[in-house]
Amino acid sequence: MKKIFIDGKEGTTGLRIFERLNGRDDISLLTLCDEDRKNPVKRREMINSADIVFLCLPDDAAREAVSMLKNETTKIIDASTAHRTENGWSYGFPELSEDFRKKIEKGRFSAVPGCHASGFNSIVYPLTSMGIMPKSYPVNCFSLTGYSGGGKQMIAEYENKNERSGELDSPRQYALTQSHKHLKEMKHISMLESEPLFSPIVADFYSGMQVSIPVYTSLLSKKYTMKDIHKIFCEHYKNSAFIKITPLGEEKPFMAANMLSSKDSMLITISGNDERVLITSTFDNLGKGASGAAVQCMNIMMNADEATGLEL
């Protein structure tokens, strides 16, 4: 039985990981009492006593936690931004390629993708890795997310009905300076020459996410039809239990960003026409975009069924 420690269990991602693991009979959860959870001595002891440690911490605290590691067999799954493009760390999105999966399975350190980056890379990586989309392509990305992605402070802001401002009733665009923290991994993982033009929007619903990439087929390596693009994605994800492709022609006139809320799966939809194809990835920002992906990585590290404890 593997011993698991969640460092930062009180945060949104940590709590969701705990919910997915609590009650499993193949693991043992190590916990700290409230007065010890910020005690560096107690944290160090727990980190080095565990077989697998989840880091649900701010970036600097995650780096500090890794520096506490002395046990040469303990594995780390980091949900922060700190290690997503670092050497020696696998990127926790096994469906991208068999190489990504093997690095998670065989390695000690895995970085959970960012929520926006999960949708982005699920779309762009298959196209660039197969030479369909040139790495110089000027990628635009639109992403709509529920407010839970902003953590406890934003959740409280939206759910405090007595003190919330009227602007929270409207979707709000942010990261207007084009300096969002997920841009680095978007560019790096999808092997782009430049960071994408990124437009994230947060709206008044708890969880769910929709990431859309518009593609001009005339700018691809050769002329592809919408049917060609659909076939490419069906082939790329054909063995995935977590990622499904909407059958061509069955897309609905409206797609709700929260339709996979509470799920750990992802749905990719191809729409548009042969000149302008819109590729959309829908998932839960707290599921496949955070805690669900973290637990999936743990299952792979343990050589367990990767869907164990998850809701597809």
N, C-alpha and C positions, 0 to 999 in steps of 0.2 A: 504494500500500500504506500503510495507516494505522499510525502508530506508537503503541503502547499501553504505558502504564506503570502498574504496580500498586504503589501506596504502601501498604505493610503486607502484603506477599506472604506473610509468615511465619505469619500468623494463619489460623484455620480457614477463614474466608470467602475470604481472599486466595489461599490454596492451592487451594481449589476453583475459583476463577476462573482461576488459572494453568493448572490441569489442563484446563479447558474450552478455553482459548485456545492452549495449546502444541501446535504442529504445524499450526495453520491457515496456509494459504498466502496469505490476503488481508490479514494483519496482520504487523507486526514488533514483537516484545516487547522493550521496553527494561528492563534490569535493573541493579541496583546490587550490588556485592560486599558481603559481610557487614559489613566494617569501615566501609562508606560508607552503609549503609541508614538510619542515624540521624544522619548528617551533614547539617545543614540546608542547607549550600551545595550539596552534591551532589543532595539531594532537590529543591531549587529548580530546579537545572539540568535535572533529568529532567522535572519537572512542566511546565516551559516548553518542553521539546523535543518533548513528546508531542502527538499529535492528540487522544487521549482518555486521561484519567487515572482509575483506580479508586482510591478512598480506602477502605481497609479498616483503619480506625484508631479509637481512642477519640474521643469527641465533640470534646474540646478540640484534639486533634491534627489532626482533620479540619478544624476551623475555621482552625487555623494553616496547614495546607496550602493552603487556598483563598486565604488572605492572601498566599501566596507567588506566586500566579498573576499574571503580567505579560503573557503572550502572549494577545492578544485573540481568538485562534481556538481555543485549547485548550478541550476540553469535559471536564466533571467528572461522574463518577458516584460518588456518596457512599453507602457501605453503612452508615454510622453513623446515629445518631439525630439528629445535629446540625441537619439542614436539611429534614426531612420536612414541616414545616408552614411553611417560610420563603417569603416572597415572592420571586419570581424563580426558584424551583426547581420543576421538574415532579415529580410523584409517580409513581414508576416502576411503575405498574400499568396498562398500556395497555388491558387488557380492560374496565376499568370504564366507559369511554366513549370516543367518538371524540375528544373534547376532551383527555382524558388522553393519548391516543396522539399527537395532533398536537403537544402541548407537549413531549413527549419528543423527537419527530422534529425539531422546529424549534429547540428551546432548546439552551443550552450547559450547563445545570446540571440534573442529575436525581438525586433522592434515592431510594434503594432502600427499599421498605417493610420494616418489621419483620416477623419471621416470624409472630408471633401476629396482628399487624395485617393481614397478607396474607389470612389465613383469615377474620378478622372482616369486613374491608371487602368481600371477595368475596361475602359473604352480605348484609350490611346495606346497603351502598351501592345495589344495584339496587332494594331495597325503599323506601328513603327518597327516592332520586332520582326515582322514579315516583309518589311520594305514597301508596304502599301502606302503608308503616309511618310513622306520625306521628313527627316529629322529637322529640317529647316522650316517645316510647315508653320505658319502663324496661327497657332491654336487659340481659340476662344473658348472659355468655359463659363457656363452659368450654373449656379448651385443654389438650391432652395432648401433650407433646413429648419427643423423645429428648434424651439428655444432651449431645449435641454442640452444642446451642444455647447452652450455658453457656461455650463457648470452651475453650481449652487447659487451664485450671486444673480445670474440672469434668470434662473428659474424663479427665485424669490421675487425678482422685479416683475416678472410677468404674472405670477400667481397671487401677488398682493393686490387684491381687487380694490382695496381702500386707498392705496397710495400710488398705484401705477398711473403713468401719464397717458394722455389720449393717443400719443403717437404710437404706442404699443399695439393699437388696434390695426395698424397698417403694416404691411411688410416693410422691412428696413434693409437697405443695401449698406454694406460696410466694407472695410479693407479698401477704401477708395484710393489709397496711395499705392496700390499694387505691391504691398509688402507683406501679404499674408504668410503666416509661418508654414503653411503646407506647400507653398510654391517650390521650395527647394527640392522636396521629394517628388513632386509632380514632374519637374524637369529631369531629375536624376534617374528615377525609375523608368520613365518612358523614353529616356535617351534623346531628349529634345535639345536642340542647340540653344534655344531661348526659353525663358519662362513664359507660360501662357498668359494671355490677358484674362484675368479672373474676376468674375462678378458674383460674389456670394451674397445671399439675402437670407435674413432670419425673419420668421413670421410667427404669428400667434397660434401655434399648435405645438404640443409637447415634444413628440419625436417622429422622425421620418425624414427622409432626404431624397432629393432628386437632382442629379448632376447631368447636365446636357452639353454635348459637344456638337456644334454644327460643322459639317464637312462639305466643302466644294469638291465634287468629284473631279473637276477639271484640273485641280491642283495636286492630285494624287499621282503616283508613279506611272500609272496608265489609266485609261478610262474604265471605271467600275460603275455598274448599275447599282441601284438600291438592293436588288435581289442578290447581286454578287457580295455586297457588304454584309447582308443578312447571313448568307451562307458561310462567310468567313467567321462570323461570331458563333454561329451554331457549331462549326467544326472546332473552334478554339476551346469552347467550354462544354463539349459534348460529354466529357466524363465527370463533370462537376455536379455534386449533389446540392451545392449551395447557390450556384448561378444558373439561371434559366433565361432563355431567349423567347420573347413574345413571338408567336407565329406571325409571319408577314401577312399583313392585311387584317389582323385581328386587334390591332391597337385601337384603343377607345378615343373618342373625340376629346375627352378630358382625362388627364392622369393625375391622381391625387398623390402628393408627395408623402403622405402618411399612410399609404395603403399597405406598407409592410412594417408598420409600427409594431414593436414587440417581437418581430421575427429576426432571425439571424441569417437570412438568405438575401439574395439580390436578383433583380429582374432587369434585363437589358432589352430595350425596345428600339427597333429601327423604323424610322418613319421619314416622310418627306417625298422626294422624287429622285429621278436619276441625275439631276444636276445638283441638288442641295439635299443632303441626307442629314437628318437629325438623329443622333444616337444618345439615348437617355438611360441612365442607370438609376434605379429606384431601390432604396433599402432603408433600414433603420440606422440613424446616426449613432445610436447606442448599441446596436446589434452588430451587423457586419461592419459597421463603421467604428466600432470601439470594443466593447466587452465581449461580444460574440466572437469577433475575430481573435481576441486574446485567448479565449477558451479553446477555440479551434486550434490555435498554435500549440497550446498545452497538450491537447489530445494527440496531435501529430508527434510531439516530442515523446509522449508516453507510449506511442505505437498503439493507441486505442482508436476505436471508430471515431473519426474526427467530428461527427455530429453528436457525440454523446453529451447530454445535458443541454443541447441547443434546440431551438424551435425553428424548423424550416418551413 
